[in-house]
Amino acid sequence: MIKQLLVTGVAKLGNFMDKMKLGGGGRYEKLIGSLEKKGVKDPAALAAHIGMKKYGKKGFLSLAAKGRRRAMREKKASYA
């Protein structure tokens, strides 16, 4: 399937393979970093606002919950 997308030009290999997983927190952190570079006063708040606008309140809060669950699993695994 990836090969078909590359042949048709729908996806570029770098963009398609390097995409961060939704709910993993990587996209959010990347956005915060880019907002900090632009000199935004509170980049975390602006990133949260953008996420709420893009995914809606319910969707954004579910992504946040998914991230919290993942963090707790990783924290438990580090203790074991």
C-alpha positions, 0 to 999 in steps of 0.5 A: 500500500505504501508503494502504491501511495508513493507511485501515485504521489499521494504520500512522500516517503519521509512524511508518511513514515515519520508521522507521529502517532495521534495521542502520543504527545509528540505532535503536541510537544512539537507544536509547543516548541514551534510556538515557543520559537515564535515568542508566544507568551503561553505556548502550552495554552495556545497549543491546547486551544488549537487542539480543542479547535481541531478535534473538539472538546470531546476528542481532545480530552480523549487524546489527553486521557490516552496520553495520561494512561500511556504515561502511567503505564510507562511509569509503572514499567520503569519501577518494575 
